[in-house]
Amino acid sequence: MSASNNQATQKAKPQNYWLKVSRPEFIPANSASLVIGLTWGLTLPLADLFGGLAAPFILTFAVIFLVSAFAAHINTLADYELDQKDETKKDIVLAMTKVGKGRLKKLMAFELSLSLVLLLLLTFMEGKLVFVFMWVVAVFLAYAYSAAPFRLKSRSLAAPITLMIVLSILPVTFVAYAFTSTLDWAFWVFLIGQAITVYSIIVPAEIRDYFGDKAAGTVTMTVQLGLVKASMLGLALLSLGGTLCATGFVLKISTTSLPILSVLLVVMAAAYFFVLSKFWKLLNLSRQLGNSANQGSVDQEIVDLAAKNPKWITIVSQSIVFMCLILLVAKII
C-alpha cells in the first residue's frame, strides 16, 4: 500500500469511530417512526403545503434524530466500562476510546440544545404544548435507560416498557400530532402492535449480551428469564405485535376508497415470518445449550445469530413502512 493510501486510511478512521459510537443500526427505526407518524396523522387536503407538510415533517425528523443520537451516545458512554469486559464489543470500545468521553459529552450537549431550539420552533408553529412534554419525557427516559443512578436497562420489567415508549409510542405519536389533533382507534391498535414489535426484535440484542450481562451481574429481562424463556417471549411478542399491526391497518384501510389494498399485508407477513424463523432458531439453540457437551460452541452460535438482529429490525420496520405507504396511497386516492 502506498504512503498516500496509508494517509487516506488514517484520515478516514476518526469518521468511522464517530459513526460507531452513534449506533447507526437504529437509523432505519428512526426513519420508520417519521413515515409511520406522517401516514397516520396526515389529514387531506392540505391548506398549506409548507406549513402543513414540509415544515412539520422536517422539524419532527430533526428533533427525533437529535434526541435519538443523544440516546445512542449516552448508552455508549454509560456502557463503556462494561463493554470493555465483553469480547463482542471490541469495535465499539475502540471507537469510544478514540473519540474520547470529553468530546462525546460536548456533542451530546449540542444535540440536546439544537433539538430544544427546533422543538420550540415546532411548538410555536403548531401551538401544541404537548410537544414540550413529549420531549422532556423522551430525553429523561433516554438518559435514565442507560445512565446511573436510574439505569433502567438493568431493572428487568422497566427496560422493555422504557424501550417501547421511547422507540415507538413517543416518536410515532409526536410525528402524528404534528399533522392532526385527533387519532382514531385503528391508530392505537396499530401503535400498540408496533410498540410490542419494537421490543420483540430488541430481545435478540439482550440475548447477544446475555453471557456478558450475567457475568457482570446486570439483571436484564433476558438474564432474569433465561435464554429459553426469553426466546419464547420474543416469539410470542413478535407474533402478537404483527397481529395487532395488521389489524390496525385493516381497520384503517377499510375506511378508504381502496380497501382491497389490505391484501398487500402479505408483504408484511412475509417479513414477520422470516424474522420469526430466526427466533425459532435462537430458541432451538438455547434449548441445546443445557444439553450440549460443547457449550462454548453453542454459546458462540447464539451470540453470532443474535448479533444479526439489526438486519431483522430493518426488515420488519421497513415492511411496516411499506404498509404505511400503501395506507397513504389509499388515503390520497
PyMOL commands that set and color helices and strands:
alter all, ss='L'
color gray80, all
select helices_A, chain A and resi 3-21+24-41+49-78+80-83+87-99+101-126+130-146+152-154+158-177+185-200+203-208+210-216+221-225+227-253+259-289+295-306+309-332
alter helices_A, ss='H'
color red, helices_A
deselect
rebuild
show_as cartoon
